[in-house]
Structure formats: structure tokens, C-alpha cells
Amino acid sequence: MTNNITINWSIILNKATESSIEIIDQKGLKWISLLILLGIIFLNILVVVLLVSRKPKSRMRFFVANLAIADLCVGMLFVLPETLFNWFDVSWNPYACYILYVYFSMVPFYVSTYAIVVLSIDRAYVILKPFASASKRKIYRYGMAMSSWMIGCILAIPYGVFGTYSEEEVYCSHEAPSLVMLYLDLCTIIIIPLLIISVCYIIIIIKLCERKRCEIILNKDSDDDCDIDVKHPATTKAKVRTIKLVCVVFFAYIICWSPITIAAIMLHHNLAHYGLWFVVLYMLAPLNSLVNPLVFLIFNQKMFRHKKKKGFSRTTFDAETQRVTLCS
């Protein structure tokens, strides 16, 4: 017979002793949870507004906006009900539990994860086939973005099936066979994204090394077997910058989600004892949805600067065309 694992603040706090709850209150973790919620909502709305209002509409901005929308949904559908119903003692009700929480709260987590995967695949494709990727339009963009949402909707189904509401104890939670859900989450949240993104970055590194070799050859007045993108260092530099952005986002994701995933497995196998440390890790996992927009804003500080309109020239037009088509 398999044990059940519950993935919900109510159950976690119910398992804690009264002294533990007093410590939690003293630490002010509920206010930290509220700050995380407000930060997720504000920063992701800011990113979406900035990206939607900017022109031209590049593909990179579209995929970052997709990630920001997913992270915003994490705040609205997961962190918000967790904060209200569990930290601030608002009573659960079956409507909020079954309609909002048990299924829809988990969808954006998976969407956010695979939106990062989509970003990595797109960056690898841009580096591998710059001119082919430049010709991709709305079908490619919306198809890739929708794939992350479809995957999220499918992977969240078990949580909807095993969701439960208790009228006696007034709590809502996800209860599922622990071995199945633990290792399913380990694969879908950590292992599979890590493998796909690793392959993407191996391709990117190999291609960039080839271009570096071509750049050396071009310096010797030869352009055999070298793509035209090497002749425009600015475009390659812009691409590398967006690749670094995606890389930082992915490492932030691993740092936020690996601890709680490993901790849940350790608790299941009795390799560690439940305590305040687990509550803190559980609360900080959605911090990834706060870090993502921060990373984007740090990498794109120029979006806050008001630039004077540039005079039109053929050189400016060519440079802008290359930047939009190749580095978008």
C-alpha cells in the first residue's frame, strides 16, 4: 500500500506543532508570502506591458511575454489562494477548491517550465538556422507558445483528479500516490526540461565555436564555408546576449525548484525529518516566477531609457533590419 503525499499549505501547517506555527508567525513568513505574491503580479504585468508596447514585435519578446503571462498566472492561481486561504486564514470552500485550485493552480507551473524550454529551443534554432528562423511568422510563434500551454494542461490533469476538499477540517489539497507523483514531478519538472535545454545549449555552443573559427578565417581574407552572420558581429553579439538571458532564467528555475523536489523525495524515504525548513522551501518555490521578470528587466535596462528618435539613413535602416530579422 502506498502512502499519500499532500502538496498544500493547509496540510503542511496542520502537521506542524503549535510551537512550530508560533515560530512561523514570529518569522513573519506569511508577510513574505504576501510580498512574493505582490512582486510576481507587479513585475510580470510590467514585463508584459513593456513587451506589448514596444515595436517592432520580435519573436524573442513574444516568447518572453508568454513566460511572463505564465508566471503571472502562477501568482494569481496558486500563490494568491495559498496566501489567502492558508496564511491569512480565509476559509476554503468547495467552489474555490475544485474550480480554481486543484487543477488550474498547477497548470501555470508546468506552462512556466516549458515556456523556458520553448525559449531555449527557439534560441538554438535561431543560432542553427538564422535565415530560416527569420522567415518564421505567426504560425511558428503561436504554435510554440501554445505547445507549452497544452503540455501544462495535460501534466496538471493528475492533480485535478486527486484534488480533495474536506468539509470537516475545511482544507483543500492535492492527494495522490506519493511514488507516482513524486517521480512524475521529478521527471516533468526537472529531468526532461534539463535534458532538452542541455541539448539546445550543446548545439548553441558547437555552432558558436564554428562561427568563432570562421571569424578567424575571415580575418585572413577568406570566407569559405562561413555563414554571413559572422560578417555582422553585432547580430551575433545580440543573439549571444539573449542566450545568456535564457540561460540565467533556467539556472534560476533549477535553484528555486530543485530544493523542494529533492526535499519531498527525502521526506518520503525518511531521509529527513519534517520541520520549518520544509515549509520555507515550499513557500520559496514560486519565487522563480518573481525572478524571471527581474532577470529580463536587468538584461533589458535600455527599455526604461527614453531615446531620441534617430535620423533615417541607409546604414541605420540596414542595421535595424538585421537586428530585427536575425536577432529577434
Residue pairs with C-beta under 8 A, 6 or more apart in sequence:
2 177
2 178
2 179
2 180
3 178
3 268
4 175
4 176
4 177
4 178
5 175
5 176
5 178
5 181
5 182
5 264
5 268
6 12
6 173
6 174
6 175
7 159
7 173
7 174
7 181
8 82
8 86
8 171
8 172
8 173
8 174
9 82
9 85
9 86
9 87
9 282
9 283
10 85
10 86
10 92
10 169
10 171
10 172
10 173
11 171
11 173
12 278
12 279
12 282
13 21
13 24
13 86
13 279
14 169
14 171
15 274
16 24
16 276
16 279
20 275
20 276
23 276
24 30
24 276
24 279
27 276
29 87
29 279
29 280
29 283
30 83
30 87
30 88
32 283
33 79
33 82
33 83
33 87
33 283
34 83
34 87
34 88
36 79
36 283
36 284
36 286
36 287
36 290
37 75
37 79
37 80
37 83
39 290
40 71
40 72
40 74
40 75
40 79
40 286
40 289
40 290
41 72
41 75
41 76
43 290
43 293
43 294
43 297
44 68
44 69
44 71
44 72
44 75
44 289
44 292
44 293
45 72
46 293
46 297
47 64
47 65
47 68
47 293
47 296
47 297
48 65
48 68
48 69
48 72
50 300
50 303
51 61
51 62
51 64
51 65
51 68
52 65
54 61
54 303
56 324
56 328
58 324
58 327
58 328
59 122
59 133
59 136
59 140
59 141
59 328
60 122
60 242
60 327
60 328
61 328
62 141
62 145
63 115
63 118
63 119
63 122
63 141
63 144
63 145
64 119
64 296
66 115
66 118
66 145
66 148
67 112
67 115
67 116
67 119
67 249
67 292
68 292
68 293
68 296
70 108
70 111
70 112
70 115
70 148
70 149
70 152
70 289
71 108
71 112
71 288
71 289
71 290
71 292
71 293
72 289
73 107
73 108
73 111
74 108
74 109
74 112
74 286
74 289
75 286
75 289
77 100
77 101
77 104
77 105
77 107
77 108
78 105
78 106
78 108
78 109
78 286
79 286
79 289
81 96
81 100
81 101
81 105
84 90
85 91
85 92
85 96
85 172
91 170
92 165
92 170
92 171
92 172
94 165
94 167
96 172
97 163
97 165
97 172
98 163
98 165
101 163
101 172
102 159
102 160
102 162
102 163
102 164
102 172
102 174
103 156
103 157
103 159
103 160
103 163
104 156
105 159
106 155
106 156
106 159
106 160
106 174
107 149
107 152
107 153
107 156
108 152
109 152
109 156
109 189
110 151
110 152
110 155
110 156
110 188
110 189
111 148
111 149
111 151
111 152
112 288
112 289
112 292
113 152
113 188
113 189
113 193
113 253
114 147
114 148
114 151
114 152
114 193
115 145
115 148
116 193
116 197
116 246
116 249
116 250
116 253
117 148
117 193
117 196
117 197
118 144
118 145
118 147
118 148
119 246
119 249
120 196
120 197
120 200
120 201
120 246
120 250
121 144
121 196
121 200
122 133
122 144
123 200
123 204
123 239
123 242
123 243
123 246
124 200
124 201
124 203
124 204
125 132
125 133
126 133
126 239
126 326
126 327
127 203
127 204
127 207
127 208
127 239
127 243
128 203
128 207
130 227
130 229
130 235
130 239
130 326
131 326
134 325
134 326
134 328
155 188
158 176
158 180
158 181
158 184
159 174
159 176
161 176
162 174
162 175
162 176
162 181
163 172
163 173
163 174
163 175
164 172
164 173
164 174
164 175
165 171
165 172
166 172
174 181
178 268
179 268
182 264
182 265
182 268
185 261
185 264
186 261
186 265
189 257
189 261
190 254
190 257
190 258
190 261
193 250
193 253
194 254
197 250
201 243
201 247
204 243
208 236
208 240
211 226
211 227
211 229
211 230
211 236
214 223
214 225
214 226
214 227
214 230
215 226
215 230
215 233
217 223
217 224
217 226
218 226
218 230
218 231
223 231
229 235
229 236
229 326
230 236
232 322
232 326
234 319
234 322
234 323
235 322
235 323
235 326
235 327
238 323
238 326
238 327
239 326
239 327
241 299
242 327
244 299
245 295
245 296
245 299
248 295
248 299
249 291
249 292
249 295
249 296
252 288
252 291
252 292
252 295
253 288
253 292
256 284
256 285
256 286
256 287
256 288
256 291
257 285
257 288
259 281
259 284
259 285
260 278
260 281
260 282
260 284
260 285
263 272
263 277
263 278
263 281
266 272
267 274
267 278
297 303
310 316
